[in-house]
Amino acid sequence: MSIIIVVDNPKKWQFNIPGIDVVSAKSYLTTQNFIDAKDLRVFNLCKSYKYQRMGYYVSLIAVARGHKAIPNVRTIQNMKSQAVIKIITDDLNQSIQKSLNHLHTNNFTLSIYFGKNIAAMYDKLSIQLFNLFQAPLLRAYFVKNNDEWQLQNISPIPASEIPHEHKVFVEKLAATYFSTRNFSVPQRSNNPYDMAILINKEEKDPPSNEKALLKFQKAAEKLGFNVDFITKDDYNKIGEYDALFIRETTRVNHHTFRFAQRAYEEGLVVIDDPISILRCSNKVYLAELLSHHSISTPKTVIIHHDNIDQAIDEIGFPCILKQPDSAFSRGVVKVTSKEEYNVELNKLFETSDLIIAQEFMPTEFDWRVGIIDNEPIFVCKYYMAKSHWQIYNWEKEDCSKCGKTETMIPEQAPRSVISIALKTANLIGDGFYGVDLKQIGNKCYIIEINDNPSVDFGLEDSIIKDTLYKKIMEVFYKRVQQKKARV
C-alpha cells in the first residue's frame, strides 16, 4: 500500500520523511493519478477539518475511492462531539488523573505526535488518546474541576503550529511511525489475508483459553490468513487487517465495542459485530425482543422504580434479579424474601434504571447451542456448580466454581432445543452466538443469547476437535472473499 501525506501547501511542509510523498489537498482531490490509485494510505494533515473545508473533503473523498484515510470522517466528527469527549473522559478517567495529578494548574494542553508526547511521562495517556482519535498530530485540552481533570476538547495540530524546538522530535517519530507495523502489516507468508484476534491476557475468565486460541490461529492459517493476536493497545492497527475476531469478553461501554465499531466501519469482517454486541449485551433489550416474537422464556418483568411491588406479585419468590449487562453469571442474584429483594434491587439500581426480574426455574443443567452463520456447530449441557443454583459459583476459587460440561454434536440434541435456538439467534443476526435455554419436560425456555460465546480447549471442542475451529474460521474466510469480490 502506497503512502502520501496531504497538506494545504507542500511548500510550507517543514519535515523530511524519507520515502513519503507530500501533496496538496487540491492535488489529491483533483489529480487523475490519485483518483485512479489503488491501495493508497492518505495521512491528512490539513490545517482544518471543518465541514466542507478541503481537509474534510480529503478524508471524505478517500472513502469513496477506497483509500485509507487518517483521520477518517468518523474520527473528525468524534473530535467535534462533546458527547464523545465525555464518554472518552469517563473511559480514560483513571489514566487522566494519574497522568496529570502532579500539575498545579487548572488547565493543561497535551500535544500528541504519532501517539507520543515530548515528555515521556505522558506517553501512556498520549497513546490512549491517539488510539481513540486516529490523527497523527493532536492537541488535547484538559481542565480541572473540583480537583478532577477532564478532557475538554481535542483537535488536530496544524504542522505549521508545531514549535521549532519539537521539529527534530516529531520528524524522528514520523520516520519511525511510517517504517513500522503501525502503518503496514507485512506479509509473513503467501497467505492472501490478514486476521487480528483481540485478546486480554489479564482476563481471568476469557471466552477462549490459551490452547483454544492457538487452535483458532492454526485453523485460520491453514485456510489462508496471517494471524496476529492483538490487545486493546493496538486500536490504531485495525485498518490494516481483513478480519477481526474478538476473543475478549465484550461490553458496550468498553474498548471491545469500539474495536468492533471501528473494524465494521473500516470494512473488516468482524465477529462479533457491533450490532450483535449491542443486542446481546443488554437483557432488557433481549426480554423485549423475545416477548415481541412470542418466544418462551421464564416469566419475566422489567423493573423500574414505579413497579417494584408489581414485579413481586407477578413472579413471587424465589426470583432472579439480573443486571442488564451481566455476563458469566456475574450481576445475577437469587432473592427469597421481600427484604433481600429490596436490598439487591437498590444495589442494581445504582448502575441501571431498568432491572430484569425472572422466575426461578431450577434445572440440573442449562443447554447451550453454539451458532455461527445461522448454523448450529456445537451443543453443550452446562451443569450447575456443586451445591449452587448457577453454572458458575464465583464464591469458590477452586475447580468446583463451575459445574461439569457435556458436549455433543447438534444432531444428538433434541430437535426442539436446536429449533428454538436457531429461531432466537436469527433475531440477532448471522454472527457467532451462544443460545442458553432450559428444558422442562418437552418445553424449552430461552434464558439469553450471548455474543462472543465460550470456546475452550477440552470443553466445547471435545467432540469434533479441530473441526470446530475450522468451521468458525471458514465463515471468516468466506466472508472476506465475498467482500474482496465486491470491491
N, C-alpha and C positions, 0 to 999 in steps of 0.2 A: 504494500500500500504506500503510495507516494504521500509526501507531507508538504504542505505550504503554510506559511504564516500570512494572514491577511491583516493589513493595517490601513489607516486612512491615507497616509502618504509615506511610501517607502523611503523617500529622500530624508525623512526625519528619523528613520529607524537607527538606533544607536548601537545595536548589538551585532556581534559576529558569531553566527551559529553555523558551523561547517555542515554542508550538505543540505541545508534547508533554504528553499526559495521564499523570498518575501515579496508579496504582490499587493497591489492596492485593492480596496474593496470594489472599486469601479471595474478594474480589470477582471477580477474574479466573476463578477456578475455579468459582464458583457462579452468577454473574450471567448471565441468559439472553442479553443482547446480546453478551457476549463468547463465549458458547457458539455463537451463530449467526454470528459475524463471519467475513467472508471477507478474504483477503489482509491478515492482521494480522501486524505485526512486534512481537515481545514481547522487550523488554530486561529480563531477570530479574536484579534487583539485591537479591534477598532475602539476609538475613544468613547463612543456612546452606543448603547444597545436599546435606546428608546424606541418605542413603537414607530415603525415605518421610517426609521433612520437607516443609513447604509449598514451600520453594524448589525441591526436587527435583520435586515434583508439577507445578509451573508449567511447567517445561521438558518434562516427560514428556507432560502433557496437551496442550501446544501441538502436539506431533507428531500426536496423534490428531485434532486439529481442523484440521490442515492449515496451522497458523500457523508462522511462522519464529521460533524462539527463540534468543536469545543470552544465556548459553551454552546449547547443546543438551545432550542427555543424554550423548552421546558425549564431549563436552568435560568434562563434570562427572566422568565415570568416569575419563577420562585424567588429571585432576588428582589422583586418588586412587591412580593406578597407579605404583608405583616402577619398574616395567619401562619404562613410557612415559617417565618422568622420566629414566631412564638413557639411553634412546635419544636424547632431546632434548639431554641434556648432550653426548653424543658428536657429535651432528649440528651443534650450535652451539659446539663447543669453542673454535674459533679466535676467534669473536666474543666469547665469555665471557672468555677470557684477555685479549684485547686491551682490553676494556671495564673490567676490574677489576684489571689488573696494577699500577695505581698505589696500590692500597689497602694499608695497613699493619696490617690486622687479619685475623683468621681467619674472621670472619662478616660478612655483608653482606645487608641487606634492600633490595630494589628495589620501589618502588611504581610500578605501571604504570596510568596513567589514559588510557583510549582510545588505547593504543599509544604513549604518551609518558610521560616522567618529568620532574619539575620541573627536573632538571639535564639540559641538552641533551646532555651528553657520553654519556648512557645511552640516547639515543633509538633508536639502531640496534638495540641489544640488546632494548629495550622493544618495538619494533615486531615484531621476530622472534618474541618470546615471545607477543605479542598475536595474531599470525597463526596460531600453533600452538594457543593456548588462547584461543578466542574468548569472552572475558568482558570487559565494559567496564572493570571495576576489579579489578586483580590485584596480588597480593603474592608476589614470588619471593624465596626464601631461598637464599643461597649460603654454602658453607663451603669453606675452603681446606685441602686435604690434600696433603702432600708438594709444597708450593709450586704446586699447581694448583687452580684454582677449580672447584667442581662445584655444579650445581643440586641442592639437597637436597629442596625442596618448593615447590609453587606452590598458591595458594589465592585465592579471591575476597576482596576488601576490602569489608566492610560499609560502606555510605555513612556510617553513624554514626561510623566509626573514621577517617574522613579528617580529618587535622589542620586546625584552623581556618585556619592560615596558607596552606593549599593550596586553600581553598574557591574563591577567585576564579579560580585557575588551572584547576581542574577544571571549573568552570562554563563558562568560556570554551571549553575543549576540547570539552565535551559539546555546546555550541551549534554549534560548527564541525562536529563529527562528524555530528550529525543533519541538518545542512543541506548536506552534501557527498555526493558519489557513493560514499563509504564506506558510506553507508546504502542509497542507492537509485540505480538506473540509470535516468536519464531517457530517455524515448522521443525518439529523434533523427529519426524518420521515422514513417511509418504502418505499418512492418513490425511484425508481431504478436509476434515472438520475439527473444530476445537470445542471442548466442553469444559465448563467450570463446575465443580461440585463445592457448594458452600457448606462449611462445617464450623463447629466451635469445639476446639479441643478441651475447653474448660467445662463444657456442659456435662452435668452428672448423668443425665439420662437422655442422650441424644436419640433421634429416630433410627439411627443405624450404628451398630458397634464397629470397631476398627476393622475386623475381619470382613464384615459386610461391605464396608466402603471399598476395601481392596477388591472384592468380588465385582462391585459395580465398575470400578476402574478397568479391570481386566475384560469384562464383557463389552464395555464401551470401546476399548482399544481394538478388540477383535473385529468390531463392526466398522471401524474407520474413524474413530475420534482420537485426537490427542487430548489427554485429560490432565487438568490441574486441580488440586484441592486449594480452595481459597478461603479467606476469613473475612470478617467484617471490615478489615483494614484495606481490602482490595476492591472497594467500590468503584474506584476510578478505572479499573481494568475491564469492567463488564462488557463494554462495547467491542472488545477485541475477540469475543467468543461467538460461536454459533448457537450454543445451548447452555442453559444454566439449570442445574439440578440442586434443589435446596434440601440439604440433609441436616438442618438445624431446626429446632422447634420454632415454628412460625407464630408471630403475633402481629396484629395490625399496627400498633404504636411501637414499632420495633424496626431494627435495621433489616430484618429478613423481608419485611413487606416492601421497604424501599428498594432492596435488591430486586425483588420480583417486579416491582413497578418499572424500574429502570430497564431491566432486561426486556420486558414486554415492549416498552417504548422504543428500544433500540432494535427491535425486530428479532430478538433471540427466541428460540423455543425454550420456554421456561416452565418447569414443574417444581413447585406449584405456582400457578399463575396468580396475579394479584386478586382477580375476581374470586377465585376459589378460596383464597385466604380470607378475604372479606366475608364471604358467605359462611364458611365453615367455622371461623373463629368466634362467632357470636351466637350463643344458644338462644337468644331472644329471636334473632332472625330465623334460625332453624325451626323453632317452635311455631312461628307464624307460617313458614313455608310448608311444613308438614301438615299443619292443620288445614291450610288452604287447599292442599291437594288430597285431603282425606286419607292420609297415611296413618296407620295405627301407631300410637305411642302410649306410654304410661300417661295417666291423667295428668295434665299439665296446666299450670296457671302462671301467667306473667304478673309478678307482684310489683306494685308501685306503692307509694305512701298512702294512697286512698283506698286500697283494697286488701289491706293486711289481714283483717279478720275474715273477710270473704274467702280468701285462699284457704284458710284453715277449714272452714265449713265445707269447701268443695273437695279437699284432698284428705283431711284428717291426719292422724298420727299413727305410726311414724311417717315422716315425709322427707324428701331430699331437697335441699336448697343448693342452687348452683350459681356461682359467679358466671356471668355471660361468657367470659373468655377463658374459663377454666380448661385445663388440659392435664392428661395423665392422672386423673382423679384428684388433682390439687384444686382447691377452691370449691370443693363439693363436700357438703356435710349432711349427716343424718340427724334429724331432731325428733325427739319423742315426747315433748311436752310444750305447752304454751311458753313457759319460761325459757327453755332452750331456743325455741323458735324466735322469740323476740331478741334474745342476746345475739344469736348468729345473724339474724336479719340486719340488725343495726351495724354489725361489722361489715357485711356485704354492701350495705347502702353507702358506705364510705367511699367506695370505688365505682359504683354504678347506680343510676336512678331506677333501673329495672333489674329484677332478680327472677330467676326461674325456680318455681316450686313444682316438684313432681311426686306422684305417689310412689311409695317404696314398693318395689316389685322384686322380692328376693328370688334368686335363681342360683343354681350351682355354678353356672358359668355364663359368660356373655359370648355370643357369636361375633366374629369379626370377618367381614368379607373384603378382601383387597381387590380393588377395581382400578384398571387403567384403560383409557381409550374405550370406555363402555364395555370392557370385557373383564369378567372375574378371573383372577390369576392365582389367588390362594384363599383358603378359608381356615380360620383358627377358632378353637374354643379356648377362651381365656378364663381359667377357673379363679374363683375368689381366693384371696390370700388367706392363709390359715387363721381361723377364728376371727375373720373380718368380713365385712359386707361388700368390700370393693376388691377389684383385682390387684390394686396396689394398697399397701398399708405403709404410709410414709412415716409412721412412728417407729417402724423397725428399720434397722440398719443392715441386717444380715440378709441372707438369701431368702428368708421367709417373708420379706416385704412384698413379694408378688406370688401369685398362685402359679400352678403349672400351666403349660400350654400344650394343646393337642392340635396338630396341623393336619390338613387333608387337602386333596385336590377338590376343586369345585364340584366335580361330578359325584363326589361321595357325600356332599352335604344335602340336606333336604331341599327339594326344589322350591319350596315356599320361602326358605331363607335366601336363596340366590335371587329369586324373582323380586322380592321386595327390596333387597339391597340394590339391585340394578335400577329399579324404578326410582329409588331415592337418590342414588348417585347421579342419575341423568338430570335431576332437577338442579344440580350444582354446575355440571359441565362435563368435559371429557378428560379431566386431569387424572391424578393419582389419588385415590380416596380409600379410606378405611371406614366401612359402614358397620357400626356397632348396633346389635339388636339382641333382644331377649326372646326366648321361645317358651310359651306356656301352653302345654298341650299341642295343638296344631296351629296355634295362632302366634304370629310374630309381631313384636313391638319395637319400632325403631327407637334407639336411645340417642344416637347422634351420628353425624357424618364428619369424619376427620380428613382434612387435607394433611399432607405430609405424614402418612401412616408409618408405623414402625416396620422396618425390615432388618431383623437382626440375624446374624450368622448363628445357625443352630436352632432357630425358632421358626420364623415364617418360611425359611428355605429348607426346612428339614425333610420335606418330601421330594420336591422337584429340584432341589440343589441349585446348580448353576443356571438352570433353565429360567428360574425366577428373575435373576439379574438380567439375563439375555432378553426376556420378554419386555422388561421395562426399558432397556436401552434400545431395543428395536423400535419402540414408539418414538423415542427421540430421533433416531436415525431417519425414520420415515418422514417425520415432520420437517426436519432440516432439509431433506431432499426436496420435499414439496415446496418449501419456501424458496429454495435456490432456483427451482424450475420456474417460479413465477417472476423472478427478477429479470 
